[in-house]
Amino acid sequence: MDVNITKALNDKLYDKRKSGALELEGLIRDALAAQDHDRIAKIVHQLCHEYAYAVHQPHARNGGLIGLAAASIALGPEVARYLEEIVPPVLACFGDQDARVRYYACESMYNIAKVAKGEILVYFNQVFDALCKMAADSELSVKNGAELLDRLIKDIVSESAANYVSVLHTKPEQEDPEDEPHPFAFSLERFLPLLEERINVINPFTRSFLVAWITLLDSIPDLELITHLPRFLRGLFHFLSDTNQDVYTMTQASLDRFLSEIKKTARIKKGIVESKRSNSKDERRHSTDSIHSESEASDSTPLELPEPADDKGDASGDSGSVSEDSGKSVHGDGNWIPGQDVHVDHPKILEILVDFLVPPSDTEEEQTEILLTALRWIDNFFDICPEDIMPFVPSLLSHVLPRMSHEVDTVRKAAVKVNASLMDYILSLSDDNRPRDGTASGQIQLPPSLSELGKELTGAQRRDSNLSGRLLKAVIRDQANKADSPDGKDTRSPTPAEGRELSPRPIPELDYQAAVSALTLQFLNEHEATRVAAIAWLIMLHRMAPGRILTVDDGTFPALLKTLSDPSDAVVTRDLLLLSQISLHSDDTYFTSFMVNLLKLFCTDRRLLETRGNLIIRQLCLTLSAEKIYRTMADCLAKDEDVEFASIMVQNLNNNLITAPELADLRRRLRNLDNKDGQSFFVILFKAWCHNAVATFSLCLLAQAYEQAYHLLQVFADLEMTVNMLIQIDKLVQLLESPVFTYLRMQLLEPEKYPHLYKCMYGLLMLLPQSSAFAALKNRLNSVSAIGYLHIAPRSSSTYVHSTSSPTLNHLRQKSSEVGSNSSSSNASAGGGPSSGIPNFERPGRLKPRDGLEAAGGGSVKWTELLDRFKQTQERARRSQRMASLGEEEEVQEKMGPSPPPVPPKHVGLRPGSPAGAMKPPPVSAQPGLAQGHKPRSSLSNLGRFAGGVAGRRKDKK
């Protein structure tokens, strides 16, 4: 360069540096016209090394920057060969500490890029990195200059990034298009590593810069940035947590754009698959029609050899039509559609989305916006690529179900929607093995229970009624279908799914074990909605694969049993449905194990038995065989050594047997002991019911075994009447007034047919203290007292009748004598009279003895043995209770320490000289309410009247 130019470029004034740059521009133009490239190269080298790289001379650096810009303007299109030396020093000035140097660097690069145009794309990564740093610059002027340069680079990228090839890579001898293509100046493969590095920034201005560039590159169709989305999607999602509203808005718009593009690509590919399928069907149809037409023609025309010319013409015509059709189909399938070659890595994207559902650690704060967007994306992927979701089902269950109880309403709704979509998809896969209604073949019509279950269970806050009904119908119909099968298996046959679009790729199989493990862990979740949804999923999965999951030995059975202690009724109800469903698809070993473990659970958790015992028993009787449940439990309780628990459990089972509407059929069966099944069922229950005296008595009332019930009452007299026993009798009297015992109250009208029923009722009356239950039973018996005299009146002809009795009563008593004499004679003839000492069980309404069995023993039911068993069981319970009370007393004495020596009694109120213990009782007049001449009130009990009478007689004797 000339001396004047070098001096001007080093000046501290901008105007002089600018005039020097103009002179330099003219000098380079002259050298370029003279083709003096050597001098141009020397000038560029001098500007770079003596000016632009002069770190400690800011004016020289500014002069070098403006000089490089002037040289680039002068070179014009020829600047490409010098960019390799011009660009690096300019980029180095972007990091200078002086803000003016950074500003002039932006200005210089702007002028260079404006001249170089597409050639600057060779250095795109370096320019992008510099601009990324300048976007967060603290100086406003520098930031404005960087924005101008950024706009220019964006324009160049939009115009040339997809197809621009640098002139330096183009050789004259490679102009043939068949030669190897030249590398483009811009390459996403070279740019994406830089983007992956910069996407983790936290500065909001840099984030806005990155989102703007990502949006721009995605808008260029030929670049196909969507193919590389997984490489920067994670960082882009993190931008949603930025507090800057502009960053959030731009990021959300960019993500929506990507999601729309993924949807569009998926639709295009599905459309191509359907088009190929329809074309193949049309070709097969056309070939079939042509074959049929040829066969019809050959049948209708005589057999003749065609002319050669005609044969040729026909052949050419046929071949022409076939080629035309095939050409049309090839042309139809061969049209290129934008987006059909775009490959989107759906599994990788889903992996990133699932990672965002993982709860943060304690030190991190959960970002609601990120979670919402991830859930929305996952829900859309069920329409985009459902077959790719299958490997992620266990992870989705682990993370989506807890979000159904999120404190934010929008997140909760989004999670519920994803859960619904996931359940619908899994249910749609089961359509291939789902049976259709088999009414035409005589099979039971099965409901679409799985889809109903899926729709019903996705809203975790919905209550039990509809859900329990739907699930119950499904389970019961499964049981009915299983029962109709000759081999006990399901008679349903698989049919292909209807109305579901076929996926272009095979669908992987669901990992049932991983899904079950993930769902079982949700039992520990503190929120009810999550636990309900987890059990709903288990019910659905077990219906899909009953033999593969939730078996006896897979470890989930203890967790399901423990869930019965859940505080939520909805959870317990669904857990019982699941356990019932497993029992339906398992053998008797599982059922027996279920009942035994359930009793163990009740034994260890008495609070569960008190609060949920009735609910559990009734729900199980709804979905399983009630008789099988009672038989199994009774068999276990009859062998139980814990007499206290057995008594409590029998009391609960008996209360449900009497009151539960679900057990109405069981009660009707007990009232009819005419067959061996009914008799064996009664005997099994009786042996277990012996642990509870009142329950045994009520069982005999249900079975109409009134004579056995009367003998039980006689045993009651030898038992210790505890408060608990009196309470049970009180409840039984109240139940006698319920509709369940309507038949019993009607039988009170037939004393000659049911003679021991009166004894049972009056026996209860004698056991009760005078209370509301006593009054209720007494009123009931008084209402039929006149009829009852038929039974309790003496049977001899010399019946004593009061003179004040009415004629009607005398007539009834005479009738009673006749009935009594007839019955006694019949008993004597049968050999079962009272003198025999064996209870008579051949009264009307009793079970008649079978052929080949002893008549005196009471037929097939050995009543005497049952009565002896009752006595033995009650005696064992008495001894056990006594041992327990002695043990408690010993524990109390050990805690209290040794007892003090006995203190001699002090005799109070003795007269002087009288012996000890000769205390006179107080006078009768001192006793309240019993003075001479005092008449007791009518409200006094019989015991009070009797005591008053005795006291009065003692006074008279004195």
DALINZI-V386143 format. One line per field, one symbol per residue. psi: psi as a letter, one per 30 degrees, with the letter a starting at -180 (. if undefined). Layout:
# DALINZI-V386143
psi = ???
This chain:
# DALINZI-V386143
psi = lleeeeeefflfkeeeeeeeeeeeeeeeeeeeeghifeeeeeeeeeeeefdegjegieeeeeeeefeeeeeeeeebfgfefffffeeeeeeeffglfkeeeeefeeeeeeeeeeeecfffffgeeeeeeeeeeffgkfkeeeeeeeeeeeeeeeeeeeefefgkkkfffkkefhfkfflkllklekkeefeeeeeeeffglfkeeeeeeeeeeeeeeffjeffhffegeffgeeeeefffgkfkeeeeeeeeeeeeeeeeeeeeeeeeeeeeeeeeeeeeeeeeeeeeeeeeeeeeeeefkljlklkeeeeeeeeeeeeeeeeeeeeeeeeeffkkkkffgkkkieeeeeeeeeeffkkllfflkkjeeeeeeeeeeeeffffeiffffefgeeeeeefeefffgkfkeeeeeeeeeeeeeeeeeeeeefffgkklkheegglkkklieeeeeeeffejffkafdeeeeeeeeeeeeeeeeeefkegglkgkkklllkgkkkkflkklkkjeeeeeeeeeffffkfkeeeeeeeeeeeeeeeeeiffflhaeggffeeeeefffgkfkeeeeeeeeeeeeeeeeglafeeeeeeeeeeeeeeefifeeeeegeeeeeeeefefljeeeeeeeeeeeefgkfjeeeeeeeeeeeeeeeefkffgeeeeeeefjhfleeeeeeeeeeeeefffjeeeeeeeeeeggieeeeeeeeeeeffljjleeeeeeeeeeeeffglfeheeeeefffiefeiefeeeeefeeeffkljaeeeeeeeeeeffgeeeffeeflkflfhkkkkfflleeeeeeeeeeeeeeeeeeeeeeefghlfffgkkjgglkflkkklkflkeffgafjieeeeeeeeeeeeeeeeeeeeeeeeeeeeeeeeefakkllkkkkkjkgklkfklkfhkkllleffkkfglkfkkklfflleeeeeeeeeeeeeeee.
